[in-house]
Amino acid sequence: MQTDIGKMLIYLGILMVIVGVVIHFGGKFLPLGRLPGDIHYESGNTSFHFPIVTCIIVSIVLNIILRIFK
């Protein structure tokens, strides 16, 4: 039981490091949040941005990573 929790924490830590690196350096290489298909509406003083395509891509990548570790 303890080793299962330990392994899960290690994998979660590795995943957090990977996500942190992607967030930190991702803007330079990947236009996350500015992909074609992301919704951006601007009118006067109001602005709305919903990165739907970015969310789908991040979801697919995380799903693949989690299936590899499972």
Buried (B, 14 or more C-beta within 10 A) or exposed (E): EEEEEEEEEEBEEEBEEEBEEBEEEEEEEEEBBEBEEBEEEEEEEEEEEEBEBBBEBBEEEEEEBEEEEE
